Amino acid sequence: MTILFIVLASLFILFIIIILIANTYNNFQNYIIRINEAEANIDSTLRNRFDLLNKSIDIIKANTEIEGEIFKSVIKLRSQKLSNFDLDRELYEGIKEFNKHKEEHPELRKSEVFTKIDISLNESETEIVAFRKYYNDIITNYNKLVRRFPSNLIALCFKFKTKPYFDGKNMEDDDTKDFKL
């Protein structure tokens, strides 16, 4: 009777451990899916921003007397493969130039297409801020799961690593100069 009890108790404990491992693994998978979703949303918004800046090049040239290349930072992005972190930083340079042209050339405000692009760029800024916050919130929870006991044992077994926040700052290194404001 005692041997049967020991075997059943051992099987019950093993069953509980397997359920806990499966549950923790599924939590990791849930966060990975949400991270991928957030990255896709950020990617889509950044692509939209890039397209809007590209469209504005011809409109600015058509409505002003600017000769030569404008949006050099945006044009050079056409041939580069960048992470979302880097693309976001580069597109901010293009948006600064867009706003500079908007201020220097009031005649651009008369163009309906230019105004629509300006409004869309402002809307994309609101979207990207929301998506960044959502992404960073998910990353915070995911990284907690990777670091806390006992889920860190599951992370170690399945090689789940901490992920960087959207600003690209690696919180695990000693380099404080890569922190962007």
Residue frames as a rotation matrix with the C-alpha (Angstrom) as fourth column:
MET 1
0.560 0.829 0.000 0.00
0.829 -0.560 0.000 0.00
0.000 0.000 -1.000 0.00
THR 2
0.494 -0.441 -0.749 2.79
0.132 -0.814 0.566 2.45
-0.859 -0.378 -0.344 0.83
ILE 3
-0.628 -0.718 0.301 4.63
0.392 0.042 0.919 1.72
-0.673 0.695 0.255 -2.42
LEU 4
-0.150 0.678 0.720 1.44
0.969 -0.042 0.242 2.42
0.194 0.734 -0.651 -4.37
PHE 5
0.778 0.426 -0.461 0.94
0.554 -0.811 0.185 5.63
-0.295 -0.400 -0.868 -2.41
ILE 6
0.019 -0.873 -0.486 4.57
0.116 -0.481 0.869 6.72
-0.993 -0.073 0.092 -3.11
VAL 7
-0.691 -0.232 0.684 4.21
0.659 0.187 0.729 5.94
-0.298 0.954 0.023 -6.82
LEU 8
0.245 0.871 0.425 0.89
0.938 -0.325 0.125 7.83
0.247 0.368 -0.897 -7.06
ALA 9
0.713 -0.043 -0.700 2.27
0.346 -0.846 0.405 10.79
-0.610 -0.531 -0.589 -5.11
SER 10
-0.372 -0.923 -0.095 5.36
0.243 -0.196 0.950 10.85
-0.896 0.331 0.297 -7.34
LEU 11
-0.518 0.270 0.812 3.22
0.854 0.110 0.508 10.72
0.048 0.957 -0.288 -10.48
PHE 12
0.611 0.784 -0.107 0.99
0.792 -0.606 0.078 13.49
-0.004 -0.132 -0.991 -9.11
ILE 13
0.398 -0.562 -0.725 4.01
0.146 -0.741 0.655 15.71
-0.906 -0.367 -0.213 -8.35
LEU 14
-0.671 -0.638 0.379 5.48
0.428 0.084 0.900 14.96
-0.606 0.766 0.216 -11.79
PHE 15
-0.082 0.758 0.648 2.12
0.982 -0.050 0.182 15.80
0.170 0.651 -0.740 -13.39
ILE 16
0.779 0.340 -0.527 1.98
0.493 -0.851 0.181 19.14
-0.386 -0.401 -0.831 -11.51
ILE 17
-0.081 -0.900 -0.428 5.56
0.099 -0.435 0.895 19.98
-0.992 0.030 0.124 -12.57
ILE 18
-0.667 -0.119 0.735 4.77
0.706 0.213 0.675 19.19
-0.237 0.970 -0.058 -16.22
ILE 19
0.393 0.879 0.271 1.67
0.909 -0.416 0.030 21.38
0.139 0.235 -0.962 -16.07
LEU 20
0.645 -0.206 -0.735 3.68
0.239 -0.860 0.451 24.26
-0.725 -0.467 -0.505 -14.56
ILE 21
-0.494 -0.868 0.045 6.38
0.247 -0.091 0.965 23.92
-0.833 0.488 0.260 -17.22
ALA 22
-0.431 0.414 0.802 3.78
0.900 0.131 0.416 23.84
0.067 0.901 -0.430 -20.01
ASN 23
0.656 0.724 -0.213 1.97
0.746 -0.665 0.038 26.84
-0.114 -0.184 -0.976 -18.55
THR 24
0.303 -0.637 -0.708 5.18
0.078 -0.724 0.685 28.87
-0.950 -0.263 -0.170 -18.27
TYR 25
-0.696 -0.545 0.468 6.25
0.463 0.158 0.872 27.87
-0.549 0.824 0.142 -21.79
ASN 26
-0.026 0.785 0.619 2.83
0.982 -0.096 0.162 28.96
0.187 0.612 -0.768 -23.10
ASN 27
0.710 0.198 -0.675 3.22
0.428 -0.883 0.192 32.31
-0.558 -0.425 -0.712 -21.29
PHE 28
-0.328 -0.896 -0.299 6.51
0.087 -0.344 0.935 32.80
-0.941 0.280 0.191 -23.14
GLN 29
-0.669 0.114 0.735 4.84
0.733 0.267 0.626 31.93
-0.125 0.957 -0.262 -26.43
ASN 30
0.456 0.890 -0.027 2.00
0.886 -0.457 -0.085 34.36
-0.088 0.015 -0.996 -25.69
TYR 31
0.479 -0.350 -0.805 4.48
0.086 -0.894 0.440 37.19
-0.873 -0.280 -0.398 -25.12
ILE 32
-0.639 -0.741 0.206 6.45
0.245 0.057 0.968 36.30
-0.729 0.669 0.145 -28.25
ILE 33
-0.240 0.649 0.722 3.26
0.968 0.106 0.227 36.46
0.071 0.753 -0.654 -30.33
ARG 34
0.749 0.548 -0.372 2.35
0.602 -0.797 0.038 39.84
-0.276 -0.253 -0.927 -28.81
ILE 35
0.028 -0.830 -0.557 5.90
0.048 -0.556 0.830 41.14
-0.998 -0.050 0.025 -29.39
ASN 36
-0.733 -0.276 0.621 5.71
0.574 0.237 0.784 40.07
-0.364 0.931 -0.015 -33.05
GLU 37
0.240 0.905 0.352 2.32
0.966 -0.257 0.002 41.76
0.092 0.340 -0.936 -33.38
ALA 38
0.698 -0.020 -0.716 3.67
0.282 -0.911 0.300 44.99
-0.658 -0.412 -0.630 -31.89
GLU 39
-0.398 -0.909 -0.125 6.73
0.123 -0.187 0.975 44.86
-0.909 0.372 0.186 -34.17
ALA 40
-0.479 0.305 0.823 4.47
0.876 0.228 0.425 44.38
-0.058 0.925 -0.376 -37.20
ASN 41
0.643 0.761 -0.088 2.38
0.761 -0.648 -0.040 47.41
-0.088 -0.041 -0.995 -36.19
ILE 42
0.371 -0.609 -0.701 5.50
0.031 -0.746 0.665 49.53
-0.928 -0.269 -0.258 -35.70
ASP 43
-0.627 -0.637 0.449 6.90
0.410 0.221 0.885 48.32
-0.663 0.739 0.123 -39.03
SER 44
-0.045 0.716 0.697 3.68
0.997 -0.015 0.080 49.18
0.068 0.698 -0.713 -40.84
THR 45
0.826 0.360 -0.435 3.57
0.440 -0.893 0.098 52.68
-0.353 -0.272 -0.895 -39.34
LEU 46
0.021 -0.904 -0.427 7.22
-0.012 -0.427 0.904 53.30
-1.000 -0.014 -0.020 -40.19
ARG 47
-0.605 -0.176 0.776 6.68
0.713 0.313 0.627 52.15
-0.354 0.933 -0.064 -43.78
ASN 48
0.438 0.846 0.303 3.70
0.897 -0.432 -0.089 54.49
0.056 0.311 -0.949 -44.03
ARG 49
0.673 -0.268 -0.690 5.81
0.138 -0.871 0.472 57.34
-0.727 -0.413 -0.549 -42.70
PHE 50
-0.441 -0.887 0.135 8.57
0.219 0.039 0.975 56.56
-0.870 0.460 0.177 -45.19
ASP 51
-0.334 0.399 0.854 6.05
0.942 0.179 0.285 56.50
-0.039 0.899 -0.436 -48.07
LEU 52
0.742 0.642 -0.192 4.54
0.646 -0.762 -0.048 59.82
-0.177 -0.088 -0.980 -46.98
LEU 53
0.306 -0.712 -0.632 7.96
-0.057 -0.677 0.734 61.48
-0.950 -0.188 -0.247 -46.89
ASN 54
-0.640 -0.513 0.572 8.78
0.490 0.301 0.818 60.05
-0.592 0.804 0.058 -50.34
LYS 55
0.114 0.779 0.617 5.50
0.991 -0.130 -0.019 61.40
0.066 0.614 -0.787 -51.76
SER 56
0.762 0.244 -0.599 6.18
0.404 -0.903 0.147 64.82
-0.505 -0.354 -0.787 -50.29
ILE 57
-0.303 -0.949 -0.086 9.47
0.448 -0.222 0.866 65.17
-0.841 0.224 0.492 -52.20
ASP 58
-0.609 0.103 0.787 7.74
0.778 -0.116 0.617 65.73
0.154 0.988 -0.010 -55.55
ILE 59
0.501 0.864 0.045 5.06
0.821 -0.491 0.291 67.93
0.273 -0.109 -0.956 -54.00
ILE 60
0.473 -0.408 -0.781 7.64
0.400 -0.690 0.603 70.17
-0.785 -0.598 -0.163 -52.32
LYS 61
-0.629 -0.764 0.144 9.64
0.447 -0.204 0.871 70.46
-0.636 0.612 0.470 -55.54
ALA 62
-0.357 0.565 0.744 6.51
0.878 -0.070 0.474 71.18
0.321 0.822 -0.471 -57.59
ASN 63
0.661 0.750 0.009 5.27
0.681 -0.605 0.413 73.92
0.315 -0.267 -0.911 -55.24
THR 64
0.680 -0.519 -0.519 8.57
0.042 -0.678 0.734 75.61
-0.732 -0.520 -0.439 -54.46
GLU 65
0.851 -0.444 -0.282 11.62
-0.419 -0.249 -0.873 76.62
0.318 0.861 -0.398 -56.40
ILE 66
0.385 -0.717 0.581 13.95
-0.564 0.315 0.763 74.22
-0.730 -0.621 -0.284 -54.65
GLU 67
0.580 -0.322 -0.748 16.53
-0.649 0.372 -0.663 72.69
0.492 0.870 0.006 -56.92
GLY 68
-0.506 -0.853 -0.126 18.61
-0.639 0.468 -0.611 69.63
0.580 -0.228 -0.782 -56.17
GLU 69
-0.322 0.322 -0.891 18.00
0.376 0.907 0.192 66.86
0.869 -0.273 -0.412 -53.73
ILE 70
-0.172 0.305 0.937 15.85
-0.887 -0.462 -0.012 67.24
0.429 -0.833 0.350 -50.68
PHE 71
0.713 0.431 0.554 15.29
-0.675 0.635 0.375 64.65
-0.190 -0.641 0.743 -47.97
LYS 72
-0.014 -0.818 -0.575 18.72
-0.772 0.375 -0.514 63.14
0.636 0.437 -0.636 -48.49
SER 73
-0.688 -0.235 0.687 18.27
-0.684 0.525 -0.506 61.16
-0.242 -0.818 -0.522 -45.27
VAL 74
0.259 0.866 0.427 15.06
-0.488 0.499 -0.716 59.62
-0.834 -0.022 0.552 -46.65
ILE 75
0.675 -0.034 -0.737 16.47
-0.722 0.174 -0.669 58.96
0.151 0.984 0.093 -50.11
LYS 76
-0.388 -0.902 -0.191 19.47
-0.807 0.432 -0.403 57.08
0.445 -0.002 -0.895 -48.74
LEU 77
-0.364 0.325 0.873 17.07
-0.655 0.577 -0.488 54.83
-0.662 -0.749 0.003 -46.78
ARG 78
0.564 0.657 -0.500 15.74
-0.809 0.319 -0.494 53.38
-0.165 0.683 0.712 -50.03
SER 79
0.377 -0.502 -0.778 18.79
-0.444 0.639 -0.628 51.19
0.813 0.583 0.018 -50.44
GLN 80
-0.660 -0.654 0.370 19.41
-0.613 0.184 -0.768 50.28
0.434 -0.734 -0.522 -46.79
LYS 81
0.203 0.647 -0.735 18.13
0.245 0.693 0.678 47.52
0.948 -0.317 -0.018 -44.59
LEU 82
-0.652 -0.378 0.657 17.62
-0.445 -0.511 -0.736 48.89
0.614 -0.772 0.166 -41.11
SER 83
-0.682 0.465 -0.564 16.03
0.719 0.568 -0.401 47.70
0.133 -0.679 -0.722 -37.90
ASN 84
0.359 0.893 0.270 12.86
0.734 -0.450 0.510 49.45
0.577 0.015 -0.817 -36.79
PHE 85
0.472 -0.263 -0.841 14.92
0.688 -0.486 0.539 51.23
-0.551 -0.833 -0.048 -34.12
ASP 86
-0.555 -0.817 -0.158 17.30
0.489 -0.474 0.732 52.71
-0.673 0.329 0.662 -36.67
LEU 87
-0.516 0.447 0.731 14.61
0.741 -0.196 0.643 53.41
0.430 0.873 -0.230 -39.27
ASP 88
0.566 0.757 -0.326 12.61
0.813 -0.448 0.371 55.35
0.135 -0.475 -0.870 -36.69
ARG 89
0.180 -0.592 -0.785 15.61
0.485 -0.641 0.595 57.53
-0.856 -0.488 0.172 -35.87
GLU 90
-0.795 -0.520 0.313 16.38
0.497 -0.263 0.827 58.14
-0.348 0.812 0.468 -39.54
LEU 91
-0.172 0.815 0.553 12.78
0.850 -0.161 0.502 59.02
0.498 0.556 -0.665 -40.36
TYR 92
0.528 0.305 -0.793 12.81
0.729 -0.642 0.238 61.66
-0.436 -0.704 -0.561 -37.62
GLU 93
-0.520 -0.755 -0.400 15.54
0.327 -0.609 0.723 63.41
-0.789 0.245 0.563 -39.57
GLY 94
-0.776 0.298 0.555 13.25
0.567 -0.053 0.822 63.38
0.274 0.953 -0.128 -42.63
ILE 95
0.300 0.939 -0.171 10.34
0.916 -0.233 0.326 64.72
0.267 -0.254 -0.930 -40.60
LYS 96
0.116 -0.348 -0.930 12.52
0.547 -0.760 0.352 67.54
-0.829 -0.550 0.102 -39.27
GLU 97
-0.882 -0.470 0.014 13.42
0.246 -0.435 0.866 68.48
-0.401 0.768 0.499 -42.85
PHE 98
-0.369 0.847 0.382 9.75
0.805 0.087 0.586 68.22
0.464 0.524 -0.714 -43.88
ASN 99
0.498 0.578 -0.646 8.78
0.844 -0.494 0.209 70.62
-0.198 -0.650 -0.734 -41.07
LYS 100
-0.338 -0.699 -0.630 11.64
0.388 -0.714 0.583 72.96
-0.857 -0.047 0.512 -42.02
HIS 101
-0.911 0.047 0.410 10.30
0.393 -0.206 0.896 73.17
0.127 0.977 0.170 -45.59
LYS 102
0.042 0.998 -0.040 6.79
0.924 -0.024 0.381 73.69
0.380 -0.053 -0.924 -44.27
GLU 103
0.389 0.044 -0.920 7.98
0.661 -0.709 0.246 76.67
-0.641 -0.704 -0.305 -42.21
GLU 104
-0.536 -0.741 -0.404 10.25
0.219 -0.584 0.782 78.16
-0.815 0.331 0.476 -44.89
HIS 105
-0.979 0.201 -0.003 7.71
-0.033 -0.148 0.988 77.84
0.199 0.968 0.152 -47.73
PRO 106
-0.591 0.806 0.045 4.22
-0.247 -0.128 -0.961 78.95
-0.768 -0.579 0.275 -46.70
GLU 107
-0.223 0.504 -0.835 3.02
-0.975 -0.122 0.187 78.31
-0.008 0.855 0.518 -50.27
LEU 108
-0.872 -0.138 -0.469 3.15
-0.184 0.981 0.055 74.59
0.452 0.134 -0.882 -49.48
ARG 109
-0.802 0.596 0.033 0.20
0.098 0.185 -0.978 74.96
-0.589 -0.781 -0.207 -47.12
LYS 110
-0.181 0.741 -0.646 -1.94
-0.852 -0.446 -0.274 75.88
-0.491 0.501 0.712 -50.13
SER 111
-0.519 -0.069 -0.852 -1.41
-0.631 0.704 0.327 72.43
0.577 0.707 -0.408 -51.61
GLU 112
0.467 0.816 0.339 -4.18
-0.864 0.340 0.372 70.09
0.189 -0.467 0.864 -50.54
VAL 113
0.693 -0.273 -0.667 -1.96
0.099 0.953 -0.288 67.01
0.714 0.134 0.687 -51.04
PHE 114
-0.420 -0.896 0.141 0.82
0.026 -0.167 -0.986 68.53
0.907 -0.411 0.093 -48.92
THR 115
-0.288 0.409 0.866 -1.66
-0.906 -0.410 -0.108 69.31
0.311 -0.815 0.489 -46.16
LYS 116
0.785 0.592 -0.179 -2.97
-0.528 0.792 0.306 65.73
0.323 -0.146 0.935 -46.24
ILE 117
0.267 -0.786 -0.557 0.58
0.312 0.618 -0.722 64.41
0.912 0.019 0.410 -45.97
ASP 118
-0.589 -0.472 0.656 1.24
-0.382 -0.553 -0.741 66.75
0.712 -0.687 0.145 -43.05
ILE 119
0.197 0.764 0.614 -1.89
-0.968 0.054 0.244 65.53
0.153 -0.643 0.751 -41.26
SER 120
0.845 0.110 -0.524 -1.00
-0.152 0.988 -0.038 61.90
0.513 0.112 0.851 -41.97
LEU 121
-0.161 -0.971 -0.178 2.52
0.155 0.154 -0.976 62.39
0.975 -0.185 0.125 -40.62
ASN 122
-0.498 0.058 0.865 1.08
-0.772 -0.485 -0.412 63.86
0.395 -0.873 0.286 -37.42
GLU 123
0.621 0.768 0.157 -1.32
-0.772 0.566 0.289 60.92
0.133 -0.301 0.944 -37.11
SER 124
0.561 -0.479 -0.675 1.54
0.116 0.853 -0.509 58.48
0.819 0.207 0.535 -37.66
GLU 125
-0.515 -0.742 0.430 3.42
-0.319 -0.299 -0.899 60.15
0.795 -0.600 -0.083 -34.81
THR 126
-0.019 0.615 0.788 0.49
-0.999 -0.034 0.003 59.46
0.028 -0.788 0.615 -32.48
GLU 127
0.862 0.354 -0.362 0.33
-0.396 0.917 -0.044 55.86
0.317 0.181 0.931 -33.69
ILE 128
0.174 -0.881 -0.440 4.05
0.085 0.458 -0.885 55.23
0.981 0.117 0.155 -33.30
VAL 129
-0.525 -0.302 0.796 4.03
-0.704 -0.370 -0.606 56.60
0.478 -0.878 -0.019 -29.76
ALA 130
0.388 0.761 0.520 1.17
-0.912 0.399 0.097 54.26
-0.133 -0.512 0.848 -28.83
PHE 131
0.850 -0.089 -0.519 2.80
-0.139 0.913 -0.383 51.26
0.508 0.398 0.764 -30.53
ARG 132
-0.207 -0.977 0.050 6.14
-0.214 -0.005 -0.977 51.99
0.955 -0.213 -0.208 -28.83
LYS 133
-0.330 0.155 0.931 4.46
-0.938 -0.167 -0.305 52.11
0.109 -0.974 0.200 -25.43
TYR 134
0.749 0.657 0.081 2.59
-0.659 0.752 0.002 48.87
-0.060 -0.055 0.997 -26.12
TYR 135
0.557 -0.634 -0.537 5.80
-0.028 0.632 -0.774 47.19
0.830 0.446 0.334 -27.34
ASN 136
-0.445 -0.810 0.382 7.83
-0.404 -0.199 -0.893 48.36
0.799 -0.551 -0.239 -24.34
ASP 137
0.055 0.550 0.833 5.11
-0.996 0.091 0.006 47.24
-0.073 -0.830 0.553 -21.91
ILE 138
0.931 0.272 -0.243 5.11
-0.314 0.936 -0.157 43.76
0.185 0.222 0.957 -23.44
ILE 139
0.206 -0.943 -0.263 8.92
-0.017 0.265 -0.964 43.66
0.978 0.203 0.038 -23.40
THR 140
-0.339 -0.288 0.896 8.92
-0.844 -0.327 -0.425 44.60
0.415 -0.900 -0.133 -19.71
ASN 141
0.493 0.624 0.606 6.61
-0.817 0.571 0.077 41.70
-0.298 -0.533 0.792 -18.85
TYR 142
0.880 -0.226 -0.417 8.52
-0.082 0.793 -0.603 39.29
0.467 0.565 0.680 -21.10
ASN 143
-0.073 -0.991 0.108 11.87
-0.262 -0.085 -0.961 40.27
0.962 -0.099 -0.253 -19.59
LYS 144
-0.085 0.137 0.987 10.44
-0.996 -0.036 -0.081 39.81
0.025 -0.990 0.139 -16.09
LEU 145
0.874 0.465 0.139 9.41
-0.461 0.885 -0.067 36.31
-0.154 -0.005 0.988 -17.08
VAL 146
0.586 -0.731 -0.349 12.90
0.012 0.439 -0.899 35.60
0.810 0.522 0.266 -18.44
ARG 147
-0.312 -0.842 0.440 14.61
-0.381 -0.313 -0.870 36.80
0.870 -0.439 -0.223 -15.26
ARG 148
-0.005 0.379 0.925 12.33
-0.995 -0.093 0.032 35.64
0.099 -0.921 0.378 -12.43
PHE 149
-0.959 -0.272 -0.078 12.48
-0.248 0.942 -0.227 32.30
0.135 -0.198 -0.971 -10.72
PRO 150
-0.047 -0.499 0.866 11.17
0.043 0.865 0.500 29.69
-0.998 0.060 -0.019 -11.60
SER 151
0.887 0.449 0.105 10.31
0.123 -0.010 -0.992 30.89
-0.445 0.893 -0.064 -15.11
ASN 152
0.402 -0.815 -0.416 13.98
-0.892 -0.452 0.023 31.75
-0.207 0.362 -0.909 -15.66
LEU 153
-0.367 -0.495 0.788 14.69
-0.316 0.863 0.395 27.99
-0.875 -0.103 -0.473 -15.57
ILE 154
0.432 0.600 0.673 12.24
0.531 0.434 -0.728 27.46
-0.729 0.672 -0.131 -18.43
ALA 155
0.906 -0.144 -0.399 13.82
-0.360 -0.759 -0.543 30.42
-0.225 0.636 -0.739 -20.26
LEU 156
-0.053 -0.994 0.099 17.22
-0.835 0.098 0.541 28.85
-0.548 -0.054 -0.835 -19.82
CYS 157
-0.235 0.018 0.972 16.01
0.150 0.988 0.018 25.45
-0.960 0.150 -0.235 -21.08
PHE 158
0.462 0.550 0.696 14.30
0.767 0.146 -0.625 26.88
-0.445 0.822 -0.354 -24.16
LYS 159
-0.494 -0.849 0.185 16.91
0.845 -0.420 0.330 29.62
-0.203 0.320 0.925 -24.74
PHE 160
0.602 0.668 0.438 14.55
0.684 -0.714 0.149 32.59
0.413 0.210 -0.886 -24.29
LYS 161
-0.512 -0.840 -0.180 16.66
0.848 -0.462 -0.260 35.75
0.135 -0.285 0.949 -23.93
THR 162
0.042 0.473 -0.880 15.79
0.489 -0.778 -0.395 39.24
-0.871 -0.413 -0.264 -22.73
LYS 163
0.105 0.097 0.990 14.82
0.972 -0.221 -0.082 41.63
0.211 0.970 -0.117 -25.49
PRO 164
-0.864 -0.469 -0.183 15.73
0.496 -0.857 -0.143 45.32
-0.089 -0.214 0.973 -25.88
TYR 165
0.040 0.847 -0.531 13.20
0.457 -0.488 -0.744 48.09
-0.889 -0.212 -0.406 -25.47
PHE 166
0.719 0.344 0.604 12.14
0.677 -0.147 -0.721 50.05
-0.159 0.927 -0.339 -28.55
ASP 167
0.883 -0.398 -0.250 14.73
-0.402 -0.915 0.039 52.76
-0.244 0.066 -0.967 -27.99
GLY 168
0.693 -0.618 -0.370 17.41
-0.031 0.487 -0.873 50.15
0.720 0.617 0.318 -28.72
LYS 169
0.092 -0.656 0.749 19.11
-0.927 -0.331 -0.177 50.64
0.364 -0.678 -0.638 -25.35
ASN 170
0.131 -0.162 -0.978 20.77
0.169 0.976 -0.139 47.50
0.977 -0.147 0.156 -24.09
MET 171
0.667 0.242 0.705 20.04
-0.576 -0.433 0.693 47.61
0.473 -0.868 -0.150 -20.37
GLU 172
0.962 -0.273 -0.027 22.55
0.241 0.792 0.561 44.84
-0.132 -0.545 0.828 -19.67
ASP 173
0.223 -0.939 0.262 25.70
0.814 0.031 -0.580 46.60
0.536 0.343 0.771 -20.86
ASP 174
0.022 -0.332 -0.943 27.77
0.840 -0.505 0.198 49.36
-0.542 -0.797 0.267 -19.30
ASP 175
-0.793 -0.302 0.530 27.45
0.584 -0.628 0.514 51.70
0.177 0.717 0.674 -22.28
THR 176
-0.122 0.759 -0.639 25.39
0.665 -0.415 -0.620 54.67
-0.736 -0.501 -0.455 -21.14
LYS 177
-0.653 -0.210 -0.728 25.99
-0.263 -0.838 0.479 56.64
-0.710 0.504 0.492 -24.33
ASP 178
-0.941 0.333 0.058 23.52
0.191 0.384 0.904 54.61
0.278 0.861 -0.425 -26.37
PHE 179
-0.297 0.867 -0.400 20.59
0.815 0.012 -0.579 56.00
-0.497 -0.499 -0.710 -24.42
LYS 180
-0.794 0.053 0.605 18.58
0.440 -0.636 0.634 58.20
0.418 0.770 0.481 -26.78
LEU 181
-0.472 0.666 -0.578 16.20
0.433 -0.397 -0.810 60.95
-0.768 -0.632 -0.101 -25.70
